[in-house]
């Protein structure tokens, strides 16, 4: 969403926006029930519809924010993964899968598979391909398990 479009909209429709804000403040201050929030939502949605913002544009904005957040989390998780490889605990499960747990990362997968499930600080980041960084993390964690067993 372009800021220039928003500023143009505000300049052209400032009176409608002021009236909507006055209505919002009146509703929030005077109405004390759940109905208050329904009215607030109707006014806000009405402003968005009046401004010409479509649900597709809102969906695209949400998708961009989501993609940016996930990519930031992935890069941060990879950095943490390399730092915490020494502290990782490698566990082989009865069904042939493995689990690697470090203070901030949990990786679950099957030996020989290309995909592993990654959880970073309690947030699932989905299935990742086994890249060089992931291979290094898995190898370092398994070495730690081997060293602990000796």
C-alpha positions in Angstrom: 0.0 0.0 0.0 1.5 3.2 -1.2 1.8 6.1 1.3 1.2 8.6 -1.4 -2.2 7.1 -2.1 -3.1 7.2 1.6 -2.0 10.9 1.9 -4.0 11.8 -1.1 -7.1 10.0 0.3 -6.7 11.7 3.6 -6.4 15.1 2.0 -9.5 14.5 -0.2 -11.7 12.9 2.5 -10.5 14.5 5.8 -14.1 15.5 6.7 -15.4 11.9 6.4 -12.4 10.7 8.5 -13.0 13.3 11.2 -16.7 12.4 11.4 -15.8 8.7 11.6 -13.3 9.4 14.4 -15.9 11.4 16.4 -18.4 8.6 16.0 -15.8 6.1 17.2 -14.9 8.1 20.3 -18.6 8.6 21.0 -19.4 4.9 20.7 -16.4 3.9 22.8 -17.2 6.3 25.5 -21.0 6.0 25.6 -21.8 2.5 24.8 -20.7 0.0 27.4 -21.7 -3.4 25.9 -20.4 -5.8 23.3 -22.5 -3.9 20.8 -19.8 -1.1 21.1 -17.2 -3.3 19.4 -19.6 -4.3 16.7 -20.3 -0.6 15.9 -16.6 0.2 16.0 -15.8 -2.7 13.5 -18.6 -1.5 11.2 -17.2 2.0 11.2 -13.6 0.9 10.5 -14.7 -1.5 7.8 -16.9 1.2 6.3 -13.9 3.6 6.1 -11.7 0.9 4.4 -14.4 0.2 1.9 -14.9 3.9 1.3 -11.2 4.4 0.8 -11.1 1.8 -1.9 -8.9 -0.6 -0.1 -9.9 -4.1 -1.2 -9.7 -7.3 0.7 -7.2 -8.5 -1.8 -4.9 -5.6 -1.0 -5.3 -6.3 2.8 -4.6 -10.0 2.1 -1.5 -9.1 0.1 -0.3 -6.8 2.9 -0.8 -9.6 5.5 1.0 -12.1 3.2 4.0 -9.7 2.8 4.3 -9.2 6.6 4.0 -13.0 7.1 6.6 -13.8 4.5 9.0 -11.2 6.0 8.5 -12.4 9.5 9.0 -16.1 8.6 12.2 -15.2 6.6 13.5 -13.2 9.5 12.8 -16.1 11.9 14.4 -18.6 9.6 17.6 -16.6 9.3 17.7 -16.0 13.0 17.1 -19.7 13.7 20.0 -20.6 11.4 22.3 -18.3 13.3 21.2 -19.7 16.6 21.4 -23.2 15.3 25.1 -22.8 14.5 25.8 -21.2 17.9 23.9 -23.8 19.9 25.1 -26.9 18.0 27.6 -27.6 20.9 24.7 -27.7 23.4 22.3 -29.7 21.3 21.1 -33.1 22.5 20.6 -35.7 19.8 18.0 -38.4 20.5 17.3 -41.4 18.3 13.7 -42.6 18.7 12.4 -46.2 18.4 10.7 -45.5 15.1 13.9 -44.5 13.4 13.4 -40.8 13.7 15.7 -38.4 15.5 15.1 -35.3 17.6 17.7 -32.6 18.3 17.0 -30.3 21.1 19.0 -27.2 22.0 17.9 -24.3 24.3 16.1 -22.5 21.4 15.8 -25.0 18.6 14.1 -28.4 18.1 14.6 -30.4 15.0 12.8 -33.6 14.2 13.4 -35.8 11.2 14.2 -39.1 9.8 17.8 -40.1 8.9 18.3 -40.0 5.1 15.3 -37.8 4.4 15.6 -34.3 2.8 13.1 -32.6 5.1 13.1 -31.9 8.8 10.6 -30.1 11.1 12.1 -27.1 12.8 10.7 -25.4 15.9 12.4 -22.1 17.0 11.6 -20.8 20.5 8.4 -22.8 20.6 7.2 -21.5 17.2 7.0 -24.1 14.4 8.8 -22.9 11.2 7.5 -25.9 9.2 9.5 -28.4 7.2 13.0 -27.3 6.0 15.2 -28.9 3.4 18.4 -30.3 4.8 20.9 -27.6 3.7 24.6 -27.2 4.6 23.7 -25.4 7.8 21.2 -28.0 8.8 23.7 -30.8 8.0 26.3 -29.1 10.2 23.9 -28.8 13.1 22.8 -32.4 12.8 26.4 -33.7 12.6 27.6 -31.5 15.5 24.6 -32.7 17.6 25.3 -36.3 16.8 29.0 -35.9 17.7 27.9 -34.4 21.0 25.8 -37.5 21.6 28.7 -39.8 20.7 31.0 -37.8 23.0 28.5 -38.0 25.9 28.1 -41.7 25.5 31.9 -42.4 25.9 
